Amino acid sequence: MNNVLLINASPNGQVSHANQLALELVSSLQHQYPRLELVKRDLGAHPLSPLGMDYARALTSDTPFDSPELEASEVLIAELERSDMLLIATPMHNFTIPAALKLWIDYVLRIHRTFNSRPDGKVGLLSDRPVYVLVGSGGFHQGERARQPDFLTTYLRHVLNTLGLFNLHFSYLQGLVFGEEAVRATLEHARVRLALEPRFNKLVYA
């Protein structure tokens, strides 16, 4: 393993609990792969530009991949293509992904570039790799204490499958607004679960 891409979609930036847990996972990997390169894309600290008319037109015309209209998309897709593992740290906002992550998806999920459309559906063009999604939530949307729907998991799974990514692992950090003890408990539960993964059996706490 040479390269890990970390997408942090939290407006809380580096102090996001999901982001901090993702960095712990990277630390455990670096013990196994000392030359591992981490590429961080913080969508809160460095927001992507909104999609404009030029980009929309480029998607529906025979525009060369190296054209200025597609430059931002190409940069993001290249980061994804170079990665051996993708980590996504994201909050759940209003039952689904935040706008920052949706914008990243709209740049990387691109017809004729990362997927093709066929009569039987869309087919991803990227090679498969492990994807770990860490989802932070103030309330509960999984398990017996769930009190709200979860549209994030189904949507994000479908998006990643459309890219060609099927080796998906979701972890949920729930109840983050219920005090420090609740935060510690959900983080510990996630660490224990992730430590069972062969890739993270030497999980190092940050």
C-alpha positions as CSV (number, residue, x, y, z in Angstrom):
1,M,0.0,0.0,0.0
2,N,1.4,3.4,-1.1
3,N,-1.3,6.0,-0.8
4,V,-4.4,6.7,1.3
5,L,-6.9,9.5,0.4
6,L,-8.8,11.0,3.3
7,I,-11.9,13.0,2.5
8,N,-13.0,15.1,5.5
9,A,-16.4,16.5,4.9
10,S,-17.0,17.9,8.3
11,P,-17.4,21.7,8.9
12,N,-15.6,21.0,12.2
13,G,-12.4,20.3,10.3
14,Q,-9.5,18.7,12.1
15,V,-11.4,18.4,15.4
16,S,-14.2,16.3,13.8
17,H,-14.4,13.1,15.8
18,A,-14.7,11.1,12.5
19,N,-11.7,12.8,11.1
20,Q,-9.6,12.1,14.2
21,L,-10.6,8.5,14.1
22,A,-9.6,8.4,10.4
23,L,-6.2,9.7,11.3
24,E,-5.8,6.9,13.9
25,L,-6.5,4.4,11.2
26,V,-3.9,6.0,9.1
27,S,-1.4,5.8,12.0
28,S,-2.0,2.1,12.3
29,L,-1.4,1.7,8.6
30,Q,1.8,3.7,8.7
31,H,3.2,1.2,11.2
32,Q,2.7,-1.5,8.6
33,Y,3.7,0.7,5.6
34,P,6.3,3.3,6.8
35,R,6.4,4.9,3.4
36,L,2.6,5.3,3.2
37,E,1.6,8.7,1.7
38,L,-1.5,10.4,3.1
39,V,-3.4,12.8,0.9
40,K,-5.9,14.9,2.8
41,R,-8.8,16.7,1.1
42,D,-10.5,18.9,3.8
43,L,-13.8,20.0,2.1
44,G,-14.6,22.4,5.0
45,A,-11.3,24.2,5.2
46,H,-10.9,24.3,1.5
47,P,-14.4,24.2,-0.1
48,L,-14.8,23.3,-3.7
49,S,-16.2,25.8,-6.1
50,P,-19.9,25.4,-7.0
51,L,-20.6,23.7,-10.3
52,G,-21.1,26.3,-13.1
53,M,-22.5,26.5,-16.5
54,D,-19.2,25.8,-18.2
55,Y,-18.8,22.6,-16.3
56,A,-22.3,21.5,-17.0
57,R,-21.8,22.1,-20.7
58,A,-18.5,20.2,-20.7
59,L,-20.3,17.2,-19.3
60,T,-22.7,17.0,-22.2
61,S,-20.3,17.7,-25.0
62,D,-17.2,16.2,-26.4
63,T,-14.9,18.3,-24.2
64,P,-11.2,17.1,-23.9
65,F,-10.3,15.9,-20.4
66,D,-7.5,18.5,-20.2
67,S,-9.8,21.4,-20.9
68,P,-10.0,24.2,-18.2
69,E,-13.6,23.5,-17.6
70,L,-12.7,20.0,-16.3
71,E,-9.5,20.9,-14.4
72,A,-11.0,20.8,-10.9
73,S,-12.7,17.5,-11.6
74,E,-9.5,16.0,-13.1
75,V,-7.5,16.9,-10.0
76,L,-10.0,15.3,-7.7
77,I,-10.4,12.2,-9.8
78,A,-6.6,11.8,-10.1
79,E,-6.4,11.9,-6.2
80,L,-8.9,9.1,-6.1
81,E,-7.2,7.1,-8.9
82,R,-3.8,7.2,-7.1
83,S,-5.2,6.0,-3.8
84,D,-4.9,2.4,-2.6
85,M,-7.5,3.1,0.1
86,L,-10.2,5.8,0.5
87,L,-11.2,7.1,3.9
88,I,-14.3,9.3,4.1
89,A,-15.0,11.1,7.4
90,T,-18.4,12.7,7.2
91,P,-21.2,14.0,9.4
92,M,-24.8,13.1,8.7
93,H,-26.7,16.3,7.9
94,N,-30.5,16.2,7.7
95,F,-30.6,12.4,7.2
96,T,-27.9,12.3,4.4
97,I,-24.5,13.6,3.4
98,P,-23.5,17.3,3.8
99,A,-23.4,19.6,0.8
100,A,-19.6,19.7,0.8
101,L,-19.4,15.9,0.2
102,K,-22.2,16.0,-2.4
103,L,-20.2,18.6,-4.4
104,W,-17.1,16.4,-4.3
105,I,-19.2,13.5,-5.6
106,D,-20.5,15.7,-8.4
107,Y,-17.0,16.4,-9.5
108,V,-15.7,12.8,-9.4
109,L,-18.8,10.9,-10.5
110,R,-18.4,11.8,-14.2
111,I,-19.8,10.1,-17.3
112,H,-17.2,8.7,-19.7
113,R,-14.5,9.4,-17.1
114,T,-15.3,7.4,-13.9
115,F,-18.4,5.6,-15.2
116,N,-20.1,4.6,-18.4
117,S,-23.9,4.5,-19.0
118,R,-25.1,1.3,-20.7
119,P,-28.6,0.0,-21.5
120,D,-28.5,-2.1,-18.3
121,G,-27.3,0.7,-16.1
122,K,-24.1,2.6,-15.1
123,V,-20.8,0.8,-14.9
124,G,-17.8,2.1,-12.9
125,L,-14.5,2.6,-14.5
126,L,-12.3,2.8,-11.4
127,S,-10.4,-0.2,-10.0
128,D,-11.8,-1.4,-6.7
129,R,-10.1,-0.6,-3.4
130,P,-11.0,-0.6,0.3
131,V,-13.2,2.3,1.3
132,Y,-13.9,3.1,4.9
133,V,-16.7,5.6,5.7
134,L,-16.8,7.0,9.2
135,V,-20.2,8.7,9.8
136,G,-20.6,11.1,12.7
137,S,-24.1,11.9,14.0
138,G,-25.5,13.9,17.0
139,G,-28.4,11.5,17.3
140,F,-29.0,7.8,16.5
141,H,-29.8,6.4,13.1
142,Q,-28.6,2.8,13.5
143,G,-29.6,0.1,16.0
144,E,-32.3,0.0,18.7
145,R,-31.9,3.7,19.6
146,A,-32.5,4.9,16.1
147,R,-35.0,7.8,16.0
148,Q,-34.3,9.2,12.5
149,P,-34.0,7.7,9.0
150,D,-30.6,7.1,7.3
151,F,-30.5,8.0,3.6
152,L,-26.7,8.6,3.8
153,T,-25.7,4.9,3.7
154,T,-27.8,3.8,0.8
155,Y,-27.0,6.8,-1.3
156,L,-23.3,6.8,-0.6
157,R,-23.1,3.0,-1.2
158,H,-24.8,3.5,-4.6
159,V,-22.5,6.4,-5.6
160,L,-19.3,4.4,-4.7
161,N,-20.6,1.3,-6.5
162,T,-21.2,3.4,-9.6
163,L,-17.6,4.5,-9.5
164,G,-16.5,0.8,-9.4
165,L,-15.9,0.7,-5.6
166,F,-17.5,-2.3,-3.8
167,N,-15.2,-3.0,-0.9
168,L,-17.1,-0.8,1.4
169,H,-17.0,-0.6,5.2
170,F,-19.3,1.8,7.2
171,S,-18.7,2.8,10.8
172,Y,-21.1,5.0,12.8
173,L,-20.2,7.4,15.6
174,Q,-23.6,8.2,17.1
175,G,-25.0,10.3,20.0
176,L,-22.2,12.8,19.7
177,V,-24.3,15.6,21.3
178,F,-24.9,13.7,24.5
179,G,-21.8,14.6,26.3
180,E,-18.2,13.5,26.7
181,E,-19.0,10.1,28.0
182,A,-21.2,9.3,25.0
183,V,-18.5,10.5,22.7
184,R,-15.9,8.3,24.4
185,A,-18.3,5.3,24.3
186,T,-19.1,5.5,20.6
187,L,-15.4,6.1,19.7
188,E,-14.3,3.1,21.8
189,H,-17.0,0.9,20.1
190,A,-15.8,2.0,16.7
191,R,-12.2,1.3,17.6
192,V,-12.9,-2.1,18.8
193,R,-14.9,-2.9,15.7
194,L,-12.3,-1.5,13.3
195,A,-9.4,-3.3,15.2
196,L,-11.0,-6.6,14.0
197,E,-10.3,-5.6,10.4
198,P,-6.9,-7.2,9.4
199,R,-5.7,-3.8,8.1
200,F,-6.2,-2.2,11.5
201,N,-5.3,-4.9,13.9
202,K,-2.6,-2.7,15.3
203,L,-4.9,0.3,15.8
204,V,-2.9,3.2,17.3
205,Y,-4.8,5.7,19.4
206,A,-4.1,9.3,18.4
